[in-house]
Amino acid sequence: MRGGRVFIAIFSVVLLGLVGAGSALACSCAPTAPAESLARSDAAVTARLLSVEPHGAARAVYRYRVLHVYRGREAIVPGSTLRVMSPRGSAACALPDRVDHSYGLFLLGSGGRWAGGLCGVIAPRRLWAAARKPDDRRGSGSFASCTS
């Protein structure tokens, strides 16, 4: 079941990339409380972006140095390099591409195969606060759904 979910997540990311590539529509994310996004994600980390590597016409692999793991500790180790598949381009809800910048990330996947997008990005301090107060569902954040 977990493998199917990873495939669906990656397929959805690719599909969003293809839809966004052919249109001038911008990415938009439905507001979701950070604690809710944390509960829905398969992994949640703060990480520093090392590089962005194109992976075909519509996708890229984002490589991060993991700073802290809030969810998914059984699969992700602080200090390790994390590879995350994401669409390319802002209209397709791509991850931010500012190298040497730290991000909070809500991810889908397992077994070293992770997918993410702009709707799963949060300020590191907001992720830390959500992890400390998981029952606080007030406020807005990101992650739930992206449409382009």
Secondary structure as UniProt FT lines:
FT   HELIX           2..21
FT   STRAND          28..29
FT   HELIX           34..40
FT   STRAND          43..54
FT   STRAND          59..71
FT   TURN            73..75
FT   TURN            78..79
FT   STRAND          81..87
FT   HELIX           90..92
FT   TURN            99..100
FT   STRAND          102..110
FT   TURN            111..112
FT   STRAND          113..115
FT   HELIX           118..120
FT   STRAND          121..122
FT   HELIX           124..132
FT   TURN            134..135
FT   STRAND          146..147
//
